[in-house]
């Protein structure tokens, strides 16, 4: 059943108790009540807001392929749309000619923001915020791309992707400990994003051409940037974790506010490292193991054993001298992810 049995709200029912349409037995007889009618509801799910709701079908295949028709609850509520002014999710009522019956107010038109309605915090208007109950964030820039953000049922999280043409699309997620940024810059690039309760962000580069970058903090500097090749997974926050099933290492960079590289190290599958900035002029790297970790910051080089920490001075961006370059190609999962340029004792990424 949708609505309340108390008047003057409208209600409707089917003729079978708790059938697949999630409404109650017929027999209602008040003004505006609709009896023995399929409700055309979707299963109970997070559709925005703090609690689960039954979304209304708005037509054949809309907003889900299982929808066979639009729900008769749409615009069938009280003509004067009595309080509350929002539905159970916080969406303004009405969205159409009249309020919808029940706890869910259907959107009359698609908002076109690329965020799937179940995770769109404002599903009826163009917005940039998403949340699936555990993973939340914002689309902070589309760069001209067609952006899509979908829910990931297993594991929990969201999937961000871009298509068309553009420059750089950015997504900020997992703000519990300060948000982390995911950057996509090639058509078809796709990242799965999951937030932990502590605020760290785990990202899998489902499609990377050739790299997907993660940055914490998202702006300013100094900052940490993780470069993921296709199929690689990393957790960024504190600490940085390379998934044990990764194929190949990924590059972790220390950059300034203009993304100039100040130093770097490679994190092998299963390795963990913590990067902290006690001041704007220093960085401390801790190797949490397993295995040794070679860190190059400016002219400083340190090989850290598991459990060992080292503080480095950040003297400025690395500017290579062409005559001193030596080239070593780094390959990730069969794709040339970049060129590591070694100039004793400095490390660069071309």
Secondary structure, 3 states (H helix, E strand, C coil): CECCCCCCCCCECCCCCCCCCCCCCCCCCCCCCECCCCCCEEEEECCCCCCCEEEECEECCECCCCCCCECCCCCCCCCCCCCCCECCCCCECCCCCCCCCCCCCCCCCCCCCCECHHHECCCCCCCCEEECCCCEEEEEECCCCEEEEEECCCCCCEEEEEECCCCCEEEEECHHHCCEEEEECCCCCEEEEEECCCCCEEEEEEECCCCEEEEECCCCCCEEEEEECCCCEEEECCCEEECCCCCCCEEEEEECCCCCEEEEEEECCCCEEEEEEEECCEEEEEECCCCCEEEEECCEEEEECCCCEEEEECCCCCCCCHHHCEEEEEEECCEEEEEEEEECCEEEEC
